[in-house]
Amino acid sequence: MTMANDPQAAFIAAHRDLKNRMAEQNSIGNPVVDSARRKRSLQTCHRHAMTARPRKPAPRETGAYVPELAARIDNDPNLTDGARRCARKLAELTYRQNRESRALPVTVTYLAKALGRCRRTVQRYLRQLEGEGYVAVDVVASSRSRMCVGLVVRLLGTLFAAHHRQRWPQSRANPGATRESLNQSHKAYFQGEGRRISVEHWALRCMNGVFRALMQTNPLAGLPEVRSA
């Protein structure tokens, strides 16, 4: 049997050659440097980018900030960095618009523009946060059509720090000022437009039309039912 047909003999020979090369390098004192490999490494691994990354204008200062959240959201290995950023954006918007009930009426399109991501990516972020128990998402169904008008994202207690889990501290405000500004009229639109249903119920509702079309085109649907004696 030749060495090519014997894997064990080939492994022993390769191990012996490796030990011999290591012994030669140690006996010389200075390790053997492959100049061609070193040049190739310097040309590829340590080379700067030929084109600089295009810079975008800095965001304007609005005074908005993210309230204190639990460190669990940063330590959770089941969340991606994008999902963590989405949770902070939801906390920021909820604190500014509806801090009493901690429920944010929002659309996926608005979150996609705010985060700089596509709609499908934002939907994955919300699915991760809802699956790990940080938020609860309800669909607002339209009362005039079969489509949805947006989402209502409710922040759960797992997302907040322990001393803010019950409620956020009240900030100083002018007692004579109105509770809500005029630019919050979109909340009334979400509240009066339609009823809130869960995401799972909405998915089943959307699949009903497909199921009815399938049953109409099913060739076995018109056959008489066979009953056993």
For each residue, the residues with C-beta under 8 A, 3 or more apart:
1: 5 6
2: 5 6
3: 6 9 10 13
4: 10
5: 1 2
6: 1 2 3 9 10
7: 10 11
8: 11 12
9: 3 6 12 13
10: 3 4 6 7 13 14
11: 7 8 14 15
12: 8 9 15 16
13: 3 9 10 16 17
14: 10 11 17 18
15: 11 12 18 19
16: 12 13 19 20
17: 13 14 20 21
18: 14 15 21 22
19: 15 16 22 23
20: 16 17 23 24
21: 17 18 24 25
22: 18 19 25 26
23: 19 20 26 27
24: 20 21 27 28 32
25: 21 22 28 31 32
26: 22 23 29
27: 23 24
28: 24 25 31 32
29: 26
30:
31: 25 28
32: 24 25 28
33: 38
34: 37 38
35: 38 39
36: 39 40
37: 34 40 41
38: 33 34 35 41 42
39: 35 36 42 43
40: 36 37 43 44
41: 37 38 44 45 46
42: 38 39 45 46 47
43: 39 40 46 47
44: 40 41 47
45: 41 42
46: 41 42 43
47: 42 43 44
48:
49: 52 53
50:
51:
52: 49
53: 49
54:
55:
56:
57:
58:
59: 62
60:
61:
62: 59
63:
64: 92 96
65: 92
66: 69 88 91 92 95
67: 91 92 95 160 164 168
68: 160 161 164
69: 66 73 87 88 91 159 160 161
70: 73 158 159 160 161 162
71: 74 75
72: 75 76 158
73: 69 70 76 79 84 87 134 159
74: 71 84
75: 71 72
76: 72 73 79 132
77:
78: 128 131 132
79: 73 76 83 84 87 128 129 132
80: 83 84 125 128
81: 84 85
82: 85 86 115 117 121 125
83: 79 80 86 87 124 125 128 129
84: 73 74 79 80 81 87 88
85: 81 82 88 89 115
86: 82 83 89 90 111 115 122 125 126 129
87: 69 73 79 83 84 90 91 129 134 135 159
88: 66 69 84 85 91 92
89: 85 86 92 93 111 114 115
90: 86 87 93 94 104 106 111 129 135 153 155
91: 66 67 69 87 88 94 95 155 159
92: 64 65 66 67 88 89 95 96
93: 89 90 96 97 104 106 114
94: 90 91 97 98 99 102 103 104 153 155
95: 66 67 91 92 99 168
96: 64 92 93 99
97: 93 94 104 184 187
98: 94 101 102 103 104 105 187
99: 94 95 96 102 168
100: 167
101: 98 154
102: 94 98 99 154 155
103: 94 98 152 153 154 155
104: 90 93 94 97 98 152 153 154 155
105: 98 140 150 151 152 186 187 190 191
106: 90 93 110 111 150 151 152 153
107: 110 111 149 150 151
108: 111 112 119 122 123 126 151
109: 112 113 119
110: 106 107 113 114
111: 86 89 90 106 107 108 114 115 122
112: 108 109 115 116 117 118 119 121 122
113: 109 110 116
114: 89 93 110 111
115: 82 85 86 89 111 112 122 125
116: 112 113
117: 82 112 121 122 125
118: 112 121 122
119: 108 109 112 122 123
120: 123 124
121: 82 112 117 118 124 125
122: 86 108 111 112 115 117 118 119 125 126
123: 108 119 120 126 127
124: 83 120 121 127 128
125: 80 82 83 86 115 117 121 122 128 129
126: 86 108 122 123 129 130 135 137 151 153
127: 123 124 130 131
128: 78 79 80 83 124 125 131 132
129: 79 83 86 87 90 125 126 132 134 135
130: 126 127 133 134 135 136 137 199
131: 78 127 128
132: 76 78 79 128 129 158
133: 130 156 158
134: 73 87 129 130 155 156 158 159
135: 87 90 126 129 130 153 154 155 156 159
136: 130 153 154 156
137: 126 130 151 152 153 154 199
138: 151 152 154 196 197 198 199
139: 148 151 196 197 198 199 201 202
140: 105 148 149 150 151 152 190 193 194 195 196
141: 147 148 149 194 195 196 197 202 205
142: 145 146 147 148 149 193 194
143: 193 194 195
144:
145: 142
146: 142
147: 141 142
148: 139 140 141 142 151 194 202
149: 107 140 141 142 189 190 193 194
150: 105 106 107 140 190
151: 105 106 107 108 126 137 138 139 140 148
152: 103 104 105 106 137 138 140 190 196
153: 90 94 103 104 106 126 135 136 137
154: 101 102 103 104 135 136 137 138
155: 90 91 94 102 103 104 134 135 159 160
156: 133 134 135 136 159
157: 160 165
158: 70 72 132 133 134
159: 69 70 73 87 91 134 135 155 156
160: 67 68 69 70 155 157 164 165
161: 68 69 70 164 165
162: 70 165
163:
164: 67 68 160 161 167 168 169
165: 157 160 161 162
166:
167: 100 164
168: 67 95 99 164
169: 164
170: 173
171:
172:
173: 170 177
174: 177
175:
176:
177: 173 174
178: 181
179:
180: 184 187
181: 178 184
182: 185
183:
184: 97 180 181 187
185: 182 188 189
186: 105 189 190
187: 97 98 105 180 184 190 191
188: 185 191 192
189: 149 185 186 192 193
190: 105 140 149 150 152 186 187 193
191: 105 187 188
192: 188 189
193: 140 142 143 149 189 190
194: 140 141 142 143 148 149
195: 140 141 143
196: 138 139 140 141 152
197: 138 139 141 201 202 205
198: 138 139 201 202
199: 130 137 138 139 202 203
200: 203 204
201: 139 197 198 204 205
202: 139 141 148 197 198 199 205 206
203: 199 200 206 207
204: 200 201 207 208
205: 141 197 201 202 208
206: 202 203 209 210
207: 203 204 210 211
208: 204 205 211 212
209: 206 212 213
210: 206 207 213 214
211: 207 208 214 215
212: 208 209 215 216
213: 209 210 216 217
214: 210 211 217 218
215: 211 212 218 221
216: 212 213 221
217: 213 214
218: 214 215 221
219: 222
220: 223
221: 215 216 218
222: 219
223: 220
224:
225:
226:
227:
228:
229:
